[in-house]
Amino acid sequence: MYGIYEYGGMMADERRLEAYRAAIRARVTPASVVLDLGAGPGIMTLFACQAGARKVYAVEPSAVIQVAREVVAVNGYADRVECIQAWSTRIDLPEKVDVIVSDIRGVLPLHRDSLRTIIDARDRFLKPGGCLIPEKDVVWAAIVTAPELYARMAGPWKNSGGLDLSAGRQRAVNTETKCQSAADALLAEPQIWAELDYMSLTQLGVKNEVAWRLARAAEGHGLCLWFETEAAPGCGFSNAPGDREANTYGQAFFPWTEPCALEPGDQVDAEIRADPVGEDYVWSWKTEVRRPGVSDPLAQFDQSLFRGTPLSSDWRRKSGSSFVPSPTRDAEIDRAILDELFTGATLEAISREVATRHPDRFPDWRAALTRVGELSLKYSR
């Protein structure tokens, strides 16, 4: 979840806002019903109201929806906006919508449950002939030189003083991070890795190969990915390397295992894949560097975020298919609270019951109310 500071940064990205505003103006009419998916503080909802929308459903799972309620009211649109604090995948709407607006990306469009959420909303809420904003995202990839960023990622794990820190370095170079690359950091022409057409998209994962011919000599440090969006015909923006000040997204940097000295004419082939696992994506990138006239590859890298994640032996044991769990005390308390949620009792009554059963954890019912309230927020309607 983002905080108000992060939302402020997004709203300071004028190119992003103007592209969305223009797309909403082009698609929304006085007859339109709009779904603002991941509404945040409500800026897209306000744009839809300004464009004349008859009704807007602003759906946002986090508490920042309260900001949306307040800005909607103070701008005089409360009569046609319904703010809903929930995951869109867990609700129904009373009517189909004409337009779905969303910006639930991270640095890249393949981010947590973003694609699954858009597909679900499109299939359940969009009228036949309705439209999505954005319509399409194109994900680009390039080879990049990034000595300072690479040093920050891998440098601290350099073996020194007789100490072997390779276990940390191995994980560091299998980790993707946000970057702000300059345009001249790209070592070859960018190539399209994926095109995401949201009206027809069905697959959550992406696997594609890309290839480059090096244009100049430089030390390569990894791959840089970004997206270019078409919010509506003629309305779009990109988070491509270049303008650091106006780009709230940045780009995604996938480091190589080692820096590689590249020369003009070198051929670089990469297989990049993003696999949905749980509530997020596991990225993998395999790279091969070949030099004309040399039979063996100059370099080969096989990397994955999975290799960058420290997995303790205890985690492996407890998540294995043959493990027989023994519930903890906390599990017992949460189970008792959840059982009480089905009885129709007030939160105070539930808190008093929980405090009575577990006096060593909760000296009075008010001490239990925080925990009861957390589960109520998560599981109640």
PyMOL commands that set and color helices and strands:
alter all, ss='L'
color gray80, all
select helices_A, chain A and resi 4-11+14-27+43-50+65-74+78-80+88-90+114-125+147-157+166-172+183-185+313-319+329-341+347-357+365-379
alter helices_A, ss='H'
color red, helices_A
select strands_A, chain A and resi 33-37+55-59+81-84+97-102+126-133+136-144+177-179+191-197+206-213+218-232+235-238+251-262+267-277+280-290+299-304
alter strands_A, ss='S'
color yellow, strands_A
deselect
rebuild
show_as cartoon
